[in-house]
């Protein structure tokens, strides 16, 4: 007959696996980022009234990426983090500055994040991100090594994925806003 400790550990591992395998898409409900997995509603992050979500999405390994404004003066910084379902906790990537009007959107396959920042539209690879975070803090300097500038412009906003390798964004050109698209190469 199995020992009670083994039964308890087996139950915990099966429950963690159910969260990852039977996943639903994350969504915002009031000030909270929520996901329904394994028949349960899980609150991943609740923000204050002074904060807002700037982006979120499923990573390829079943974790959830989150970008949300800080509640510091000016609100021009964004906290980047990952919710790890196996550990039931948020793992901080870093606080990225100068992001007041930035939006962060996950690629359809969960391998990259597109976002507008400082001088254009960037991509950041998420491959292996959760494994790196489980070993310890990544920090902004190391995370920035994953960034790649794909469109250089000072007035690019609202990036969105319109296919597995195409990003649409709103840019200021010839005295008017125009929707533009850029093809992005797959990761090497």
C-alpha positions in Angstrom: 0.0 0.0 0.0 1.4 3.5 -0.9 2.7 5.7 1.8 0.6 8.9 2.6 3.6 11.1 1.8 3.9 9.5 -1.7 0.1 9.9 -2.3 0.3 13.5 -1.2 3.3 14.3 -3.5 1.6 12.5 -6.4 -1.5 14.6 -6.0 0.5 17.8 -5.9 2.4 16.9 -9.0 -0.7 15.8 -10.9 -2.5 19.1 -9.9 0.5 21.2 -11.1 0.5 19.2 -14.4 -3.2 19.8 -14.8 -2.7 23.6 -14.6 -0.1 23.4 -17.4 -1.8 20.9 -19.7 -5.4 22.0 -19.6 -4.7 25.7 -20.0 -7.0 28.5 -21.0 -5.9 31.9 -22.2 -5.1 34.5 -19.6 -7.5 37.5 -19.4 -8.0 40.7 -17.4 -10.9 40.7 -14.9 -11.0 44.1 -13.2 -7.5 44.7 -11.9 -6.4 41.0 -12.0 -4.8 38.8 -14.6 -6.7 35.5 -14.4 -6.5 32.1 -16.2 -8.8 29.1 -15.9 -6.8 25.9 -15.8 -7.6 22.4 -14.7 -11.2 23.5 -13.9 -10.0 26.2 -11.5 -9.8 30.0 -11.7 -6.2 31.2 -10.9 -5.4 34.8 -10.2 -1.9 35.4 -11.4 -1.5 39.0 -10.5 -3.7 41.8 -9.0 -2.6 45.4 -9.6 -3.3 48.6 -7.7 -5.6 51.3 -9.1 -2.4 53.2 -10.2 -1.1 50.3 -12.3 -2.2 48.7 -15.6 -1.4 45.6 -17.6 0.6 46.5 -20.7 0.7 43.0 -22.1 0.6 39.3 -21.2 0.5 35.9 -23.0 1.3 32.2 -22.9 4.9 31.2 -23.2 5.7 28.1 -25.2 6.4 26.2 -22.0 3.0 26.8 -20.5 4.0 29.7 -18.2 2.4 33.2 -18.6 4.4 36.3 -19.4 3.2 39.6 -17.8 4.1 43.2 -18.3 2.5 45.8 -16.0 3.2 49.4 -15.1 4.8 50.2 -11.8 3.0 52.5 -9.3 6.0 54.8 -9.0 5.9 58.5 -9.8 5.3 59.0 -13.5 4.4 55.4 -14.2 7.0 55.2 -17.0 8.4 51.9 -15.9 7.2 48.4 -16.6 7.7 45.2 -14.6 8.3 42.2 -16.7 7.7 38.8 -15.1 6.6 35.2 -15.7 4.0 33.3 -13.7 5.4 29.8 -13.0 2.5 27.3 -12.6 4.7 24.5 -11.3 5.8 26.8 -8.4 2.6 28.8 -8.1 4.5 32.1 -8.1 5.5 35.1 -10.1 9.2 35.2 -11.1 10.5 38.8 -11.8 12.5 39.3 -15.0 13.3 43.1 -14.5 11.9 46.6 -14.4 12.2 48.2 -17.8 12.3 52.0 -17.9 10.9 54.6 -20.4 7.9 52.4 -21.2 5.0 54.8 -20.5 3.3 54.1 -23.9 4.6 50.6 -24.5 2.6 47.6 -25.3 3.9 44.0 -25.1 2.4 41.2 -27.2 3.2 37.6 -27.3 3.8 35.8 -30.7 1.3 33.1 -31.7 3.7 30.3 -30.8 4.8 32.0 -27.5 8.5 32.2 -28.5 8.8 36.0 -28.8 7.4 39.2 -27.4 7.0 42.2 -29.7 6.9 45.7 -28.0 7.4 49.3 -28.7 10.1 51.1 -26.8 12.5 54.1 -26.9 13.3 54.1 -30.6 11.2 51.5 -32.4 9.6 48.1 -32.3 11.6 45.3 -30.6 11.4 41.6 -30.4 12.6 39.7 -27.3 13.1 35.9 -27.3 11.4 33.9 -24.6 13.0 30.6 -25.4 14.4 29.1 -22.2 13.3 32.1 -20.2 11.4 30.1 -17.5 14.3 27.7 -17.1 16.7 30.7 -16.6 14.3 32.3 -14.1 14.1 29.1 -12.1 17.9 29.2 -11.6 17.7 32.8 -10.3 17.1 36.4 -11.3 17.8 37.2 -15.0 18.1 41.0 -14.6 17.6 43.6 -17.2 21.1 43.5 -18.6 20.9 39.8 -19.4 17.3 40.1 -20.6 18.2 43.0 -22.9 20.6 40.6 -24.7 17.5 39.0 -26.0 16.2 42.2 -27.6 16.4 42.8 -31.3 15.3 46.1 -33.0 13.1 45.3 -36.0 11.7 48.8 -36.9 13.5 52.0 -36.1 11.2 54.9 -35.4 10.4 57.3 -32.5 6.7 57.2 -32.9 5.7 53.5 -33.2 2.8 52.3 -31.1 0.3 49.4 -30.7 2.3 46.4 -32.1 0.3 43.3 -32.8 1.0 39.9 -34.3 -1.0 39.4 -37.5 0.7 36.1 -38.4 3.5 33.9 -37.1 6.1 36.2 -38.6 4.4 39.5 -39.2 3.9 42.5 -36.8 1.5 45.3 -37.5 2.0 48.7 -35.7 0.8 52.2 -35.8 3.4 54.8 -36.9 3.6 58.5 -37.5 4.5 59.2 -41.1 4.0 62.3 -43.4 1.9 64.1 -40.8 -0.5 61.2 -40.2 -0.8 57.9 -38.4 -0.5 54.9 -40.6 -0.8 51.2 -39.9 2.4 49.4 -41.2 3.5 45.8 -41.2 6.9 44.3 -40.9 8.0 40.7 -41.6 10.2 39.3 -38.9 12.6 36.3 -39.5 12.1 33.2 -37.4 14.5 32.7 -34.5 17.8 31.1 -35.3 
